[in-house]
């Protein structure tokens, strides 16, 4: 009986070890695939004239969490693609050099640019982490964390590049009557922002 239990135990341990090794191998493959996919997304962004999303490791905490906060407020709580679209337009602004901002925080906190910042500008300028982003945006930390995850989603980034391209400006639902499709304004439909190059200096200089 003891011998039988010993064999069962050894078999069980062997299976656990094998499973853990297989899981580690799978995780390594996932990481490698993500790196390949990121390269493809960047290449696609170049092709359509969109700015590239920066690698997470290169972002300052101030920019990372300001991005999550403004994307959440400007796109809404249930629109992951809309959130990434908003950030595509902001990265396009940074690339353009025409908006006097070299970072997400600078762009978002430029006077008169992003409505969610109007009532409490000091809180938005003070974002340095998840919790200060939640406080500035008046949203839960859990939600801001989910938006941050959405902004790192490569599939959403590629779709944002395809749709937004070089566009640097957007307006909300209430401004839809002023949308000019003939000038290149685009929207994903009801409840979504519409994007375009609204001013003479609009666009990131790579419009095709």
C-alpha positions in Angstrom: 0.0 0.0 0.0 2.8 2.4 1.0 4.7 1.6 -2.2 1.6 2.3 -4.2 1.1 5.7 -2.5 4.7 6.5 -3.1 4.4 5.8 -6.8 1.3 7.9 -7.1 3.0 10.7 -5.2 6.1 10.6 -7.4 4.0 10.6 -10.5 2.0 13.6 -9.2 5.2 15.6 -8.4 6.6 14.7 -11.8 3.4 15.9 -13.5 3.5 19.2 -11.5 7.1 19.8 -12.5 6.4 19.1 -16.1 3.4 21.4 -16.0 5.5 24.2 -14.5 8.2 23.8 -17.1 5.6 23.8 -19.9 4.0 27.0 -18.4 7.4 28.7 -18.2 8.1 27.8 -21.9 4.6 29.1 -22.9 5.2 32.4 -21.0 8.6 32.8 -22.8 6.9 32.2 -26.2 4.2 34.8 -25.3 6.8 37.4 -24.5 8.7 36.7 -27.7 5.4 36.9 -29.7 4.6 40.3 -28.0 7.9 41.7 -29.0 7.4 40.6 -32.6 3.9 42.0 -32.6 5.1 45.4 -31.2 7.6 45.6 -34.0 4.8 45.0 -36.5 2.5 47.6 -34.9 5.3 50.2 -35.0 5.9 49.3 -38.7 2.2 49.7 -39.4 2.0 53.0 -37.7 4.9 54.3 -39.8 3.0 53.1 -42.9 -0.2 55.0 -42.1 1.5 58.2 -40.8 0.6 57.6 -37.1 2.9 58.3 -34.1 4.2 55.2 -32.4 3.1 54.4 -28.8 6.1 54.4 -26.6 7.3 51.2 -24.8 5.9 51.0 -21.3 9.5 50.8 -19.9 10.3 54.2 -21.5 7.3 56.1 -20.0 7.6 58.2 -16.9 5.1 57.6 -14.2 3.8 61.1 -14.7 3.1 60.4 -18.4 1.8 56.9 -17.9 -0.8 57.7 -15.4 -1.8 61.1 -16.9 -2.4 59.1 -20.1 -4.7 56.6 -18.3 -6.6 59.4 -16.6 -7.2 61.6 -19.7 -8.1 58.6 -21.9 -10.6 57.5 -19.3 -12.3 60.8 -19.0 -12.2 61.8 -22.7 -13.3 58.4 -24.2 -15.6 57.1 -21.5 -15.6 54.2 -19.1 -16.7 51.4 -21.5 -14.7 52.2 -24.7 -11.2 50.7 -24.7 -10.7 51.4 -28.3 -11.8 55.0 -27.8 -9.4 55.4 -25.0 -6.5 54.3 -27.2 -7.8 56.5 -30.0 -7.5 59.5 -27.7 -3.9 58.6 -26.9 -3.0 58.1 -30.5 -4.1 61.7 -31.2 -2.0 62.9 -28.2 1.1 61.1 -29.3 0.5 62.6 -32.8 0.5 66.0 -31.1 3.8 65.3 -29.4 5.3 64.1 -32.7 4.1 67.2 -34.6 6.0 69.7 -32.6 3.2 72.3 -33.2 1.5 72.0 -29.9 4.2 73.2 -27.6 4.4 69.9 -25.7 7.0 67.2 -25.6 5.3 64.8 -23.2 1.8 63.5 -22.4 1.6 65.5 -19.2 2.6 68.7 -21.0 0.0 68.1 -23.8 -2.8 67.3 -21.4 -2.0 70.2 -19.1 -1.7 72.8 -21.9 -4.1 75.6 -21.0 -7.6 75.3 -22.6 -6.9 72.0 -24.4 -8.6 69.1 -22.5 -11.9 69.8 -20.8 -11.5 67.3 -17.9 -8.6 69.3 -16.6 -10.4 72.7 -16.5 -12.0 72.4 -13.0 -9.0 71.1 -11.1 -5.8 71.8 -13.1 -3.5 71.5 -10.1 -4.6 67.9 -9.5 -3.9 67.0 -13.1 -0.5 68.7 -13.0 0.2 66.7 -9.8 -0.3 63.3 -11.3 2.6 61.0 -10.5 1.1 57.6 -9.9 -2.1 55.5 -10.0 -3.8 57.1 -7.0 -3.1 60.7 -7.9 -4.5 59.9 -11.4 -7.6 58.5 -9.9 -8.0 61.6 -7.7 -7.5 64.0 -10.6 -10.0 62.2 -12.9 -12.5 61.5 -10.1 -12.5 57.8 -11.1 -11.6 54.6 -9.1 -8.1 53.4 -9.0 -9.3 50.0 -10.3 -10.8 51.7 -13.4 -7.7 53.8 -14.1 -5.6 50.6 -13.8 -7.8 48.9 -16.4 -7.5 51.9 -18.8 -3.7 51.7 -18.3 -3.9 48.0 -19.4 -6.0 49.0 -22.4 -3.5 51.6 -23.5 -0.7 48.9 -23.6 -2.9 46.6 -25.8 -1.1 46.1 -29.1 -4.2 45.2 -31.1 -6.0 48.4 -29.9 -2.9 50.4 -30.7 -2.7 49.1 -34.3 -6.4 49.8 -34.8 -6.0 53.3 -33.4 -3.1 53.9 -35.9 -5.3 52.7 -38.8 -8.2 54.8 -37.8 -6.6 58.0 -36.4 -3.6 58.1 -38.7 -2.0 61.6 -38.4 -5.0 63.3 -36.8 -4.3 65.4 -33.7 -7.6 66.9 -32.7 -11.0 65.6 -31.5 -14.3 66.7 -30.2 -17.1 65.0 -28.4 -20.7 64.0 -29.1 -22.1 67.5 -28.6 -19.9 68.9 -31.3 -20.9 66.3 -34.0 -23.1 68.9 -35.9 -19.8 70.6 -36.8 -18.1 67.4 -38.0 -16.7 67.8 -41.5 -16.4 64.5 -43.2 -15.3 66.1 -46.4 -12.3 67.5 -44.6 -11.3 64.1 -43.2 -13.1 64.1 -39.9 -13.9 60.5 -38.7 -15.9 58.9 -35.9 -16.6 55.3 -34.8 -20.2 56.2 -34.3 -22.6 57.4 -31.6 -21.1 57.9 -28.2 -17.6 58.2 -29.7 -15.4 61.3 -30.2 -14.8 62.5 -33.8 -11.2 63.1 -34.9 -9.6 65.4 -37.4 -7.0 68.1 -38.1 -9.1 71.1 -37.2 -6.5 73.9 -37.4 -3.8 75.1 -39.9 -1.0 73.6 -37.7 -2.9 70.3 -37.1 -1.5 66.9 -38.1 1.8 65.4 -37.2 3.4 66.2 -40.5 3.1 62.6 -41.8 -0.4 62.8 -43.3 -0.8 60.5 -46.3 
